[in-house]
């Protein structure tokens, strides 16, 4: 588990690179993944992340 201060530091660092769409997508992925880690167990979060990444659009 990561603490709120660590997450804030990572988010601020990531947001510097969010000028383009790729950077913004990375920030959103990091945010969603960190959020699922906070509310769920690790294995379920990994299954959810893999499901999102492999889901056809």
Rosetta blueprint (number, residue, H / E / L):
1 X L
2 X L
3 X L
4 X H
5 X H
6 X H
7 X H
8 X H
9 X H
10 X H
11 X H
12 X H
13 X H
14 X H
15 X H
16 X L
17 X L
18 X L
19 X L
20 X L
21 X H
22 X H
23 X H
24 X H
25 X H
26 X H
27 X H
28 X H
29 X H
30 X H
31 X H
32 X H
33 X H
34 X H
35 X H
36 X H
37 X H
38 X H
39 X H
40 X L
41 X L
42 X H
43 X H
44 X H
45 X H
46 X H
47 X H
48 X H
49 X H
50 X H
51 X H
52 X H
53 X H
54 X H
55 X L
56 X L
57 X L
